[in-house]
Amino acid sequence: MAELVLDGVTKRYPDGALAVYRMNLEVGDGEFVILVGPSGCGKTTTLNMIAGLEDITDGELRIDGEVVNDKAPKDRDIAMVFQNYALYPHLTVRDNLAFPLTLAKASPDVIREKVEGAARVLELTEHLERKPSQLSGGQRQRVAMGRAIVRDPKAFLMDEPLSNLDAKLRMQMRTQLSRIQKRLDATTVYVTHDQTEAMTLGDRVVVMRAGHVQQIGTPRELYDSPTNFFVAGFIGSPAMNFLPATIETDRLRTPIGDVRLTDAQRSALESRDVGREVVAGLRPEAFEDAALVDASRAPGGTFTATVDILESTGPDVHAYLELEDARGGQALLEAQGAEHDGNAADFRSRNQVVVRLDPETQAREGHPLKVWFDPRKLYIFDPRSTENLVA
């Protein structure tokens, strides 16, 4: 395996469109790194530049310390797994797995050893004589992965390999993929738009938006300490709630009540040049039905709101609550879209919050509900720079 380094890598098309801007990323030997973001953010373009399928406009790409900007894809010793399986329908699983080795004119003994070894790792041994049409979607994807594994490349590149699978099979394949990657200790760059995949698979995650890297970190770091609006709203499901807020000396005034600032929060805000108008963020997990909160919970705030929609997921209930005065931050949140990268704001202040409740809740649609929230889990954002002010 190998180390991959992207040093100020930029991709600009002839018409001036900017796909990726000054990306700096080091992927360690054996590391599993995920590129995640909405459609059009530049993640697949980045993968294609690493593979050599797209030219690099500016910056350097180094593999094992060697600059490979001008090397052909076949000379980079990288294997790619695509969203569509790209299997030869007329060949058996054995022959599909052996195909890259046959092209490389490997000896029959080497081909047999590597194919059978990959089949064992991927649990495909009993399917070696079948054709792709006789396999399930998950088995076909494992064959596609096996064809990459037999090459023993310096790095694996995967472009949304699980997106064609149904939800249950996708979850099973995530587990298998993680196990395989750890067993092979393979340097891997994986592209997905699914933040659940990103959070469960990656050693580190790169969050992208409009060609720019927003944050790089472990899944825990991205969840606990998002650097800005975009990361905070993109990571986590349901998404973080954003509310207009005003700093009033030692407290924060929000549509769900006043929150006393901790010493750490107050110190962080005083050290920055921010105005009184800010944006507060609270994840759905920071709320609970007040009737189910016992004395063992930390002191928190409460508010009452009407339940609009209830969604039961089994272990949780998601409640959409209507607030009367949460619209005031619309202009503040839209400003970040205009100033940050020219796009419309992704997260807008609405008169609604989403909360995650215990399934024992007695909440009913169309009825008021008293809700408890944990003020220690409050985030505060600058509406102009979009940054997290208390990270």
Steps between C-alpha positions, in 0.01 A plus 500: 500500500603864472458855627300744286561874521292770329689828526292799391325294233262704283276404210371777274325417172565692173173691538625635834286276721682417823448139612763469775696783660839466671433167668757398760468144626738233626373142499724283714615148412207268573261785586132501398402856399148598393413791270144607573277783387195584288486440126733730308733570794809362320551169679487276189716747308759473779490121475538516122804729534663248734425223251628703206162517327494881539794735444617710795488873424727602785673343801674166548382144550758273662477125543768354724691825470501501118324776305257328263317796341613402151489122542241300308234321710651159427836612636370623838438150642156592630184290486155661468158358591207677336133545587399264220670164533654500149517118489525299180164316480635216284783416743476302821585655835838325483575646158378847600732495800789374289450748217749772612763235576445339159550839334823539698613156371539355848576128523210255545624408848508864611154562353352198675659590835388864493148426373436233762650719772273793406200265480567381856527855632178602324310176573463423130665158486175310438402742222817486290339306213185715484428783257421851627131459407479220758621722785329745733589870492724466807682201349558689174644794693734263683615358167575855381699557819678169458614597152669801660645298788677241282712775345653576843510874412653783700156644574131434446262768371128437544230717342166444679530120472195427718251751359331246270414266788181501706513636854540169685763366261684833508527473879630142475752600235622792713590252773671265255685782328633629832614152599670443164679836508638432848606148405685621190633814678429672169548870429152598386327817380124455491241740353142516623217749540359293789617647830406177683751309286758768564453493877504120531777409256772764505806544719474864391237686303546789256186715474481688169276773367515676161857383438631615839601283794292606799654278766718191538479290812387179665126432499488592869680830440261596221198420714621662823694796360371603156699791367207683336130503409541263211681222686269535800192460281639233269633265767228344713152368425258664548698816433592757764239764581604861434332787681556878501649616830615816672785533749379679814796541741526157664221327313374411156143594406341243264147410381498207744602711799799674655811291555766598752845487336766286662831660596667325205236622254513855631881503485497367143251764386688783673821399323339542157370803317135402470184703514200442722310311230614137472354163408443227759519132411360199686495144375174302532673275755532796739122497562260274690138487606506696828265247659766229457795696639589394854712670763816318389513712184708817504299820552358620173254734338140431401254641250158406371417461130233339286582163344458518124623156387609185688725237340564176686822322410463229767770592751422873464221739411578806289267788575471810281404790723353832388653814654339841481803729481782310331487677162709801585832343411417443134708791370792409725512144375457599135796737536735208557401350164578822314825582677644154544498352151236675294237231544159538659498418870464131576353547843222746558335610816151356507220513750565134575739283699550125479551311826585137575285359779481181702243258350309518833399859422129579510540773237209530256476683170318831525547521877744705708803325651732618773856430386824494699836586340861482612663847477847345531457365149434841348707617203543867410582610144600828341241566225754691289810279507286185568760373748427323827583758765527259792674199342 
